Amino acid sequence: MLGELIGETRGKRLVRRVLSSTPPKVEVSFEDAVKMLGVEVNGFGTYTSQVRADGSIYGQGSGLYRSAAGDMLSWEGSGLGEFGEGGAVSYRGILYYRTTSPKLAKLNAVAGVFEYEADSKGATHAKVWEWK
């Protein structure tokens, strides 16, 4: 069951790099900003995606957020996606968090279910909910 909305990010894709052409596998780096549990953080992440035989995409990645006050939050996760028009991608998946920040400590015990979209120009948007 989905719980509360943990965060909603907006950002941009920075770099795409081909790791393999057979099977197709790419690495993507991005940066974004979000308010997590009321704490404003800026972050960046990298994920790799492999195109499956049926055309779907499997991705896995990790990233780091930091607040102006120094609160740090790392994440790792995976998801399944599909291509959209003009190079857009859409993923659904799960994130796991680690932090020593008292303000963000609740996230150490949360599985975050996400929707992630990157449009054809590289703008990213994601929403993450607590999975109860």
PyMOL commands that set and color helices and strands:
alter all, ss='L'
color gray80, all
select helices_A, chain A and resi 85-87+105-109
alter helices_A, ss='H'
color red, helices_A
select strands_A, chain A and resi 2-21+24-36+39-51+57-67+72-83+89-98+111-118+123-131
alter strands_A, ss='S'
color yellow, strands_A
deselect
rebuild
show_as cartoon
